[in-house]
Amino acid sequence: MILKGDLSKITQSATSSPRALVEKWGYGHMFLDDLFPPVLKKQMIIDLLSGRIILSWKPREQTPSALHHYTLSSTGRYLAESGDGRLELDRLPP
């Protein structure tokens, strides 16, 4: 699903909640967009019913040796992040 522009997309939604994980992609080079692929600029948890942004953050830099993955719990209350040999679990605001 595309949200407000070509480079934002819902990547995951909670099964028992109206919350979803959204990625916002953009270009790092203003005049060379055709030469470089888009990069992940921002990630957000949004409420699909109200449109309210629950949480937003700038993702960590992705490298082949340190990929970071995010997943939203089925209730939409928790966000898990893995990468760099660690796993973090965060409780999201109501």
C-alpha positions, 0 to 999 in steps of 0.5 A, a space after each residue: 500500500 502506498 501512503 502520501 507519495 511514491 516512496 512510503 509504504 506499509 511493510 507490516 500491520 498488526 493482526 489485532 490492532 489498527 497499527 502498522 509499520 511504515 517505511 519512508 524511502 528517499 534519495 540522498 542525491 538531489 540531482 543524481 536520483 536516476 543513478 542511485 537507489 533510494 535509501 531508507 530515511 525514516 520508519 514509523 508506527 501509525 494508527 491506520 484508523 486515525 492516521 496518528 503517528 505513534 512513533 517515528 525514528 531514523 533507522 540505523 545504517 544498514 550494511 551487509 554485515 549489520 542488517 536491522 530488522 523490525 517487527 510489530 507484535 500482533 497486538 501492536 503494543 511491542 516493536 522488536 528490532 534485531 541486528 548486530 547480534 542483538 534483539 531489542 523489544 520496546 513497548 510502544 506508547 498507547 
